[in-house]
Amino acid sequence: MQRLILSLLVILLIPASVNAARPSAVFLGGRSLVAASPSPGNSFLAGISIINTAPIAGDLSAIGGSIVATAPVQGDELLFAGSIGSRAAVGGDVRAIGGSINMEGSISGDFLAIGYSVNSSAPTSGSTFIIALNTNLSNGTKGPLTIYGNNISLSGDYGGNVKVVAMGHLSLAPGTTIHGKLVYEAPEEATIPASASVIGGIEYTNASYLPNAGTSRILALVSIGLFLFARILGTLILAGLLAGLFPRLAETMVKRAYTARPRRVLLTLLLGFGMVTATPMLIMLLALTLVGIGLALLLLVLYALLVLLALLYAGILLGGIFARRFLGREIVFWHDGVLGMLILSLMAFIPFVGISLVLLCMLFSAGELLQIFFHFAFPHEEQTSESL
């Protein structure tokens, strides 16, 4: 029994002794942070401006607006900031994500960088992986190197294979040596001076990232198709909403249009034509005077709103007339507006006469809306105001 109790005590005390021997981590944060005390373990820093001037025995993890590390780190570095500068040796791996990344100290492990620009004079013992718009490596690497970017410049001694995918240009400085194989994709061949040597050979793939004439035409047609689809879908939704939210107004317009005589139809078209053509001239005349600028802006907003409503209610009219003529239904539902707007959109694709038909429907709708709004504002009959 005593041996059992002693064994349990030993098991319970082992984790405590291990944790007690493990160096404690350092957590620091502030607006402008200067870490000047050595850290026996890992160090975690956060702030807008971070400067580390003390050696770290463990890992360094920092996030901020700008980070400058001037003291050696025995472990790994994990840096996330808009501007990153590492000027001392790192005993482990370095992972940096930021806008501008500058590495000067040696890296004993792997190096991973993702940013807008990466400038490194740090010799790297492990593998290097970089994704950046502009990359400049000036002191080589011992392990394999992979770069994805736009403009890439290499100099120094590279012990492994080098793989580059460039949307811009790849250039090697004079005296650059690549002991492995250079594999790269770019729109044009790299600039390789005579004094540079690639021992493992060069494999080049011409990759043009600009579309040719045929591809450009296809992209243009696809873009126009997507734009037309989005426009038609938007007008269908708006027409359905208006027909569903204001069914009485839609039913009044359909009834007036369905029972109208040719003379009244012509007068309504002329009224809509006069509104569409005369209002812009009135707005320009008002805008010429200092007093009328405000009124001109208000009138411009109302004019744009009425034109939009005229276009949408032209589709609702077509859908309501279709339902009344072929279904014998006087009530206008939301799907009648969607159907009518779809018919109006398809009419626009009819060669030569399609746009003219849509314009006539819109002018008639504008004339009907003006008459209904006028009778609503100045009622002459008891039930005229109920049309809205």
C-alpha positions in Angstrom: 0.0 0.0 0.0 2.9 2.3 0.9 4.5 1.5 -2.5 1.3 2.4 -4.3 0.9 5.7 -2.6 4.6 6.5 -3.3 4.2 5.7 -6.9 1.1 8.0 -7.2 3.0 10.8 -5.6 5.9 10.4 -8.0 3.5 10.4 -11.0 1.8 13.6 -9.8 5.1 15.4 -9.1 6.8 14.6 -12.4 4.6 17.0 -14.5 5.0 19.7 -11.9 8.8 19.4 -11.9 8.9 19.4 -15.7 6.7 22.6 -15.9 8.8 24.2 -13.2 11.9 23.6 -15.2 10.4 24.9 -18.5 11.3 28.6 -19.0 8.3 30.9 -18.8 7.1 32.8 -21.9 7.1 36.6 -22.1 3.9 38.4 -23.3 4.3 42.2 -24.0 1.9 44.6 -25.7 1.7 48.3 -26.2 1.3 51.1 -28.8 5.1 51.7 -29.2 6.8 48.6 -27.7 10.5 48.3 -27.1 11.5 44.9 -25.8 14.9 45.4 -24.2 15.0 42.5 -21.7 16.3 39.1 -22.7 13.8 36.3 -22.8 14.7 32.9 -21.4 11.8 31.3 -23.3 9.3 32.2 -26.0 8.4 35.9 -26.6 5.0 37.1 -27.8 4.9 40.8 -28.8 2.0 42.9 -30.1 1.7 46.6 -30.8 1.6 49.3 -33.5 5.4 49.8 -33.5 7.6 46.9 -32.2 11.4 46.9 -31.7 13.1 43.9 -30.1 16.7 44.7 -29.0 17.2 41.7 -26.6 18.2 38.2 -27.4 15.5 35.5 -27.2 16.3 31.9 -26.2 13.0 30.5 -27.6 10.7 31.6 -30.4 9.7 35.1 -31.3 6.0 35.8 -32.4 5.1 39.3 -33.1 2.1 41.2 -34.7 1.9 44.9 -35.4 2.1 47.8 -37.8 5.9 47.7 -38.0 8.4 45.2 -36.5 12.1 45.5 -36.2 14.1 42.7 -34.7 17.8 43.6 -34.0 18.7 40.8 -31.5 19.4 37.1 -32.3 16.6 34.5 -31.8 17.5 31.0 -31.1 14.2 29.5 -32.0 11.7 30.4 -34.8 10.4 33.7 -35.9 6.7 34.3 -36.7 6.2 37.9 -37.9 3.0 39.6 -39.2 3.1 43.4 -39.9 2.9 46.0 -42.6 6.7 46.5 -42.4 9.1 43.8 -41.2 12.8 44.1 -40.6 14.9 41.2 -39.2 18.6 42.2 -38.8 20.0 39.4 -36.6 20.6 35.7 -36.8 17.7 33.3 -36.4 18.4 29.8 -35.2 15.2 28.2 -36.5 12.6 28.9 -39.2 11.3 32.3 -40.2 7.7 32.9 -41.4 7.0 36.5 -42.3 3.7 38.0 -43.7 3.6 41.7 -44.4 3.8 44.5 -46.9 7.5 45.1 -46.9 9.9 42.4 -45.7 13.6 42.9 -45.2 15.8 40.1 -43.9 19.5 40.7 -43.1 20.5 38.1 -40.5 21.3 34.5 -41.2 18.5 31.9 -41.1 19.5 28.4 -39.9 16.1 26.9 -40.8 13.5 27.4 -43.5 12.3 30.8 -44.8 8.7 31.6 -45.8 7.7 35.1 -46.8 4.4 36.5 -48.3 4.3 40.2 -49.0 4.3 43.0 -51.5 8.1 43.3 -51.6 10.7 40.9 -50.2 14.4 42.0 -49.9 16.7 39.5 -48.3 20.5 39.4 -47.9 20.2 36.7 -45.3 21.9 33.4 -46.1 19.3 30.6 -45.6 20.4 27.1 -44.7 17.0 25.5 -45.3 14.4 25.8 -48.1 13.0 29.2 -49.1 9.5 29.9 -50.3 8.4 33.4 -51.3 5.2 34.9 -52.7 5.7 38.6 -53.5 5.2 41.2 -56.2 8.8 42.2 -56.2 11.6 39.9 -54.8 15.3 40.6 -54.5 17.6 38.0 -53.0 21.3 39.1 -52.8 23.1 36.5 -50.7 21.8 33.1 -52.0 20.4 30.1 -50.2 21.8 26.7 -49.4 18.5 24.8 -49.8 15.9 24.8 -52.6 14.3 28.1 -53.6 10.7 28.7 -54.9 9.4 32.1 -55.8 6.0 33.3 -57.2 5.9 37.0 -58.1 6.2 39.7 -60.7 9.8 41.1 -61.0 12.5 38.8 -59.4 16.2 39.5 -59.0 18.7 36.9 -57.8 22.3 37.1 -56.9 24.7 35.1 -54.8 25.3 31.3 -54.5 22.3 28.9 -54.5 23.0 25.4 -53.4 19.7 23.7 -54.5 17.1 23.9 -57.3 15.5 27.2 -58.1 11.9 27.4 -59.3 10.4 30.7 -60.4 7.0 31.7 -61.7 7.1 35.3 -62.8 4.5 37.5 -64.3 7.1 40.1 -65.1 10.9 39.6 -65.5 13.5 37.4 -63.9 17.1 38.6 -63.8 20.4 37.1 -62.4 23.2 39.4 -61.3 26.7 38.9 -62.6 28.6 36.1 -60.7 25.4 34.3 -59.6 25.8 30.6 -59.2 23.0 28.0 -59.1 24.3 24.5 -58.3 20.9 22.9 -59.0 18.5 23.4 -61.9 16.8 26.6 -62.8 13.1 26.1 -63.8 11.1 29.2 -64.5 8.0 30.4 -66.2 7.8 34.0 -67.5 6.5 36.0 -70.4 10.1 36.5 -71.7 13.4 34.8 -71.1 15.4 35.8 -68.1 18.4 38.1 -68.2 21.4 35.8 -67.5 24.8 37.4 -67.9 27.8 35.4 -69.1 29.5 35.4 -65.7 26.5 33.7 -64.1 26.4 29.9 -64.1 23.6 27.4 -63.8 25.2 24.0 -63.2 22.0 21.9 -63.2 20.7 23.4 -66.5 17.8 25.7 -67.4 14.2 24.9 -68.2 12.2 27.8 -69.5 8.4 27.8 -70.1 7.0 30.8 -72.0 3.9 31.8 -70.1 2.1 34.9 -71.4 -0.3 36.2 -68.8 -1.9 38.7 -71.3 -4.8 37.3 -73.3 -4.5 37.2 -77.1 -7.0 38.7 -79.5 -9.3 35.7 -79.6 -9.3 35.3 -75.8 -9.9 39.0 -75.4 -13.0 38.8 -77.6 -14.3 35.8 -75.7 -13.8 37.6 -72.4 -15.5 40.7 -73.7 -18.5 38.7 -74.9 -18.7 36.8 -71.5 -18.5 40.2 -69.6 -21.2 41.7 -71.8 -23.4 38.6 -71.3 -22.9 38.7 -67.5 -23.7 42.4 -67.5 -26.9 41.9 -69.5 -27.9 38.9 -67.3 -27.4 41.0 -64.1 -29.3 43.9 -65.6 -32.3 41.8 -66.7 -32.4 39.9 -63.4 -32.3 43.2 -61.5 -35.2 44.7 -63.5 -37.2 41.5 -63.1 -36.8 41.6 -59.3 -37.7 45.3 -59.2 -40.8 44.8 -61.4 -42.0 41.9 -59.3 -41.5 43.9 -56.1 -43.4 46.9 -57.4 -46.3 44.8 -58.7 -46.5 42.9 -55.4 -46.2 46.0 -53.2 -48.5 48.3 -55.1 -51.0 46.1 -56.9 -53.7 48.7 -56.9 -51.5 51.1 -58.9 -50.6 48.4 -61.3 -54.3 47.4 -61.8 -55.3 51.0 -62.4 -52.6 51.4 -65.1 -53.6 48.1 -66.8 -57.3 49.0 -66.7 -56.7 52.4 -68.2 -54.4 51.0 -70.9 -56.6 48.0 -71.8 -59.7 50.1 -72.2 -58.1 53.1 -73.9 -59.0 54.2 -77.4 -56.4 54.9 -80.0 -56.7 58.7 -79.6 -56.1 58.4 -75.9 -53.2 56.1 -76.4 -51.6 58.6 -78.8 -52.2 61.5 -76.3 -50.6 59.5 -73.5 -47.6 58.7 -75.7 -47.2 62.5 -76.5 -47.5 63.3 -72.8 -44.7 60.8 -72.0 -42.6 62.1 -74.9 -43.0 65.7 -73.7 -42.0 64.8 -70.2 -38.9 62.8 -71.3 -37.6 65.5 -73.7 -38.7 68.8 -72.1 -37.6 68.1 -68.5 -33.8 67.9 -69.2 -34.1 71.3 -71.0 -35.9 72.8 -68.0 -33.2 71.4 -65.6 -30.4 73.0 -67.7 -32.2 76.3 -67.7 -32.7 76.2 -64.0 -29.1 75.3 -63.4 -27.9 78.4 -65.2 -29.3 80.6 -62.3 -27.9 80.6 -58.8 -31.4 80.4 -57.3 -32.5 77.6 -59.5 -29.6 75.2 -58.8 -31.3 73.6 -55.8 -34.6 73.2 -57.7 -32.7 71.8 -60.7 -31.1 69.1 -58.5 -34.4 68.2 -57.0 -36.0 68.0 -60.4 -33.2 65.9 -61.7 -33.7 63.3 -59.0 -37.5 63.2 -59.6 -36.8 62.9 -63.4 -34.5 60.0 -62.9 -37.0 58.3 -60.6 -39.9 58.8 -63.0 -37.9 57.4 -65.9 -37.0 54.3 -63.9 -40.6 53.8 -62.8 -41.7 54.3 -66.4 -39.4 51.5 -67.5 -40.5 49.1 -64.8 -44.2 49.8 -65.1 -43.9 49.3 -68.9 -43.1 45.7 -68.1 -45.8 45.5 -65.5 -48.3 46.8 -68.0 -47.3 44.1 -70.5 -47.7 41.4 -67.9 -51.0 42.8 -66.6 -52.4 43.1 -70.1 -51.3 39.5 -70.9 -53.0 38.2 -67.8 -56.2 40.1 -68.5 -56.3 39.2 -72.2 -55.4 35.5 -72.1 -56.2 34.5 -68.4 -59.3 36.7 -67.9 -57.8 38.0 -64.6 -58.0 41.7 -63.6 -55.9 41.3 -60.4 -52.1 41.9 -61.0 -49.7 39.6 -59.1 -46.0 40.0 -58.7 -45.3 37.2 -61.2 -47.2 39.2 -63.8 -44.7 42.0 -63.4 -41.8 39.5 -63.7 -43.3 38.0 -66.9 -44.0 41.4 -68.5 -40.5 42.7 -67.7 -39.0 39.5 -69.2 -41.1 40.1 -72.4 -39.9 43.7 -72.5 -36.3 42.7 -72.0 -36.5 40.2 -74.9 -38.2 42.8 -77.1 -35.0 44.9 -76.8 -33.0 42.2 -78.7 -35.3 42.3 -81.7 -33.1 43.7 -84.6 -33.9 47.2 -85.8 -37.3 47.7 -84.1 -36.7 46.2 -80.6 -35.3 49.4 -78.9 -38.1 51.5 -80.6 -40.8 49.2 -79.2 -39.3 49.4 -75.7 -39.1 53.2 -75.9 -42.7 53.4 -77.0 -43.8 51.2 -74.1 -41.8 53.3 -71.7 -43.2 56.6 -73.0 -46.8 55.3 -72.7 -46.0 54.1 -69.1 -44.6 57.5 -68.3 -47.7 59.3 -69.6 -49.9 57.0 -67.6 -47.9 57.6 -64.4 -48.1 61.3 -64.9 -51.8 61.3 -65.3 -52.4 59.0 -62.2 -50.0 61.1 -60.0 -51.8 64.3 -61.2 -55.2 62.9 -60.4 -53.9 61.7 -57.0 -52.5 65.1 -56.2 -55.6 67.0 -57.5 -58.5 64.6 -57.1 -61.7 65.3 -59.1 -63.4 62.1 -58.2 -64.0 60.5 -54.8 -62.3 57.2 -55.6 -59.4 58.5 -57.7 -57.0 58.6 -54.7 -57.7 54.9 -54.0 -55.8 54.0 -57.1 -52.5 54.2 -55.2 
